[in-house]
Amino acid sequence: VTIEVKIEKGTRAKQIAVDVTPSRIKCCVSGNLVFEGKLRDTVRGDETVWTLEDGVLLRIVLVKATDFANSEKVWESLLDGKYVATPEVYFAMQKKLDLEKFQMENPGFDFSSAELDAKFDKIPSSVVKQLQNAQQSGSS
């Protein structure tokens, strides 16, 4: 799971604090809370890696606790009920996961420029519900 956070230009790595446990995450920049909460699923907290790119982008990579063969499920949101993926992002994540799976199953082949013919037109009802809840709470 990759998280990208745009941050103020010129931010230095020592101003960033990312704390990850198997079920929770907390991210602070320059002493200000960016986000925190219960993760959508379990991760390997001690395998979390984050990088600061060009002083403007914080990239956090979480490793799912399940092995790759059993991690085919795309997270519908980063946190329980927060940061819900749009249908477009959800489909892109599913396609990327499928391509990674093909690459793992066929190590001698290059799938980097492959186009998938599969239909990704069914949005899980849980994604629809979370989007509706997010829209309702955003308009109130």
C-alpha positions in Angstrom: 0.0 0.0 0.0 1.5 3.3 -1.1 0.5 6.6 0.5 1.5 9.9 -1.1 1.2 13.1 0.9 2.0 16.5 -0.6 3.9 18.6 2.0 5.2 22.1 2.3 8.2 22.8 0.0 11.5 22.7 1.9 10.3 20.2 4.6 13.2 18.2 5.9 13.2 14.5 6.9 13.8 15.3 10.5 10.5 17.2 10.6 8.6 14.0 9.7 7.3 11.4 12.1 5.5 8.3 10.8 4.4 5.7 13.4 2.9 2.5 12.2 1.7 -0.5 14.1 0.0 -3.5 12.6 -3.4 -1.8 12.8 -2.8 1.9 13.2 -0.9 4.8 11.5 0.0 8.3 12.6 1.7 10.9 10.4 3.0 14.3 11.6 4.9 16.9 9.6 6.6 19.8 11.5 4.7 18.9 14.6 1.3 19.0 12.9 -0.9 15.9 12.6 -1.5 15.1 8.9 -3.6 12.0 9.6 -4.0 9.1 12.0 -6.3 6.2 12.6 -7.1 2.6 12.3 -5.8 1.0 9.1 -8.3 -0.7 6.8 -6.4 -4.0 7.2 -3.4 -5.3 9.0 0.2 -4.4 7.9 3.7 -5.3 9.0 4.4 -2.1 10.9 8.2 -2.8 11.3 8.5 -3.1 7.5 7.1 0.4 6.8 9.4 2.6 4.7 8.9 6.3 4.0 10.8 8.7 1.7 10.9 12.4 1.3 11.1 13.3 -2.4 12.2 16.8 -3.5 11.1 18.2 -0.2 7.5 18.2 -1.4 6.3 14.6 -1.4 6.1 12.2 1.4 5.8 8.6 0.2 4.9 5.9 2.8 4.9 2.3 1.8 3.1 -0.2 4.0 3.5 -4.0 3.6 0.3 -6.0 4.0 0.4 -8.6 6.7 -1.0 -11.3 4.4 1.3 -13.0 1.9 1.2 -11.8 -1.7 -0.8 -14.7 -3.0 -3.6 -14.0 -0.5 -3.4 -10.2 -0.7 -5.4 -9.8 -3.9 -8.0 -7.6 -2.2 -7.6 -3.9 -2.9 -8.1 -1.7 0.1 -11.2 0.4 -0.5 -9.9 3.1 1.9 -6.7 3.8 3.8 -8.3 4.1 7.2 -11.7 2.7 8.4 -14.2 5.0 6.8 -11.6 7.7 5.7 -9.7 8.4 2.5 -12.0 6.3 0.4 -10.7 5.5 -3.1 -12.8 7.0 -6.0 -14.0 4.4 -8.5 -11.3 5.5 -10.9 -8.5 5.0 -8.4 -10.1 1.8 -7.2 -10.0 0.4 -10.7 -6.4 1.6 -11.3 -5.3 -0.1 -8.0 -7.1 -3.4 -9.0 -5.4 -3.4 -12.5 -2.0 -2.7 -10.9 -2.5 -5.5 -8.5 -3.5 -7.9 -11.3 -0.4 -7.0 -13.3 1.8 -7.5 -10.3 0.2 -10.9 -9.8 0.8 -11.9 -13.4 4.5 -10.8 -13.0 4.9 -12.9 -9.9 3.3 -16.0 -11.6 5.4 -15.5 -14.8 8.8 -14.3 -13.6 10.5 -14.4 -17.1 7.9 -12.1 -18.8 7.6 -8.3 -18.8 4.1 -7.1 -18.1 5.1 -3.5 -17.5 3.3 -2.2 -20.6 0.5 -4.8 -20.7 -3.1 -3.8 -21.2 -5.8 -5.8 -19.4 -8.9 -6.8 -21.2 -10.8 -7.7 -18.0 -13.8 -5.7 -17.1 -13.4 -3.7 -14.0 -16.8 -2.2 -14.1 -18.3 -3.6 -10.9 -17.7 -1.4 -7.9 -17.9 -3.3 -4.6 -21.0 -2.2 -2.6 -18.7 -1.3 0.3 -16.9 1.2 -1.8 -20.2 2.7 -3.0 -21.4 2.9 0.6 -18.2 4.5 1.9 -18.3 7.1 -1.0 -21.9 7.9 -0.2 -21.1 8.3 3.6 -18.0 10.5 2.8 -20.1 12.7 0.5 -22.9 13.0 3.1 -20.5 13.9 5.9 -18.6 16.4 3.6 -21.8 18.2 2.7 -23.0 18.6 6.3 
